[in-house]
Amino acid sequence: MNNSVIILIAVVAFCAAVFIAWYLMKNLRFTKGNYGKQTVKSILKRFAFPRKYKVLENVSMELDGKTQTIDFVMVGEFGLLFVSALQGKGDFYGDFTEEYWSFVDNEKKVRFLNPVKEMDKKLDMFRRLMAKKKVYNLKIESAVVIVGSKADAPMYLSHVGKENIVMTVNQFKKLLEKEKFEQDNNIDVTAVTDVLSNLH
């Protein structure tokens, strides 16, 4: 066996070992339940960094004795992007008119509150808090990102409205490529970030 064959075998073995290690780590993170948020956070950070946008995590709000938490808020010159990350295995089912949605995997069903209605509650509380602070006309976008074991989780949605904020990881990446996230709407990123740090 000549040296070139030995080197080729070594390279293939190394690549296989790296892939297996990556796959096992991904499954471990997925099992722990933080893979979805870490995936979305990584996408937002990569997008925000070169543009000097800010990405805030677990932004808490309180109003009239009620609380809400937003997984991520990206603050940029375009305005704000509210993002919820949902993680689950199997197929994803959602009816925009129903209270509960679900992931179904091998006959196992996991139910959770309709993420679109939950996002609406967060947006409503945020706007009311901004009105109390006399802050108006903030451009706000929103997204609910479904993170499955594959980049394009199978989704079955019904009664979808004119604008669908529910999307896969790949669709979320494409959303960020839209021109509206590059527009300058005269947002003071530092000032708005400070406001978001004290939403009470």
Buried (B, 14 or more C-beta within 10 A) or exposed (E): EEEEEEEEEEEEEEEEEEEEEEEEEEEEBBEEEEBBBBBBBEBBBEBBEEBEBBBBBEBEBEBEEEEBEBBBBBBBBBBBBBBBBBBBBBBBBBBBEEEEBBBBBEEEEEEEEBBBEBBEEBBEBBBEBBEEEEEEEBBEBBBBBBBBBEEEBEBEBEEEEEEBBBBBBEBBBEBBEEEEBEBEEEBEBEEBBEBBEEBE
